[in-house]
């Protein structure tokens, strides 16, 4: 889990956003899910990895749609920058998810056994679709920051897992390594948007809700990969 002091460091120039994050029942943690627990305990299977890869790939279209809606609703830069950067990153990552899937297929991974993306698994892509379609600046900024923080934390765990498993697809490690370091510029643009909205009087309670839903959505998605 990211230490509180580290969160304070990330949020030090955005006090209104920091006050929102401080109201969450637990600190944001992208490893608080069943997939990360299975990885830590060496209980993961090829089907878990195959499910993660296939489901993330399937989630990209609704995510990008949500980011595109956010760009349309916040057309002026720098307000649109977080949504635009998120869309570009997800479109960039698509080829590597598909390369990872093909690599795993070549290694005999049970891709034909991957379950359909169910309602629990849809939590994460639907969250970003909802955020882009409806959230104001405060909720958008805080929600996007929280979601990306959890993905950064999860990526750190996945890079470690890939390094411990010599047969893991190189393309998969490459995608997670892209988010292994805290993406300062992107994250600050999210916080800038959230801070501006909060300073303009937008609801802090709604921003707390957006952050909390983002946390639960990503961790539910990852947990469902090992069901």
Secondary structure, 3 states (H helix, E strand, C coil): CCCHHHHHHHHCCCHHHHHHHHCCCCCCCCCCCHHHHHHHCCCCCHHHHHHHHHHHHHHHHHHHHHHHHHHHHCCCCCCCHHHHHHHHHHHHHHHHHHHHHHHHHHCCCCHHHCCCCCCCCCHHHHHHHHHHHHCCHHHHHHHHHHHHHHHHHHHHHHHHHHHHCCCCCHHHHHHHHHCCCCCHHHHHHHHHHHHHHHHCCCCHHHHHHHHHHHHHHHHHHHHHCCC
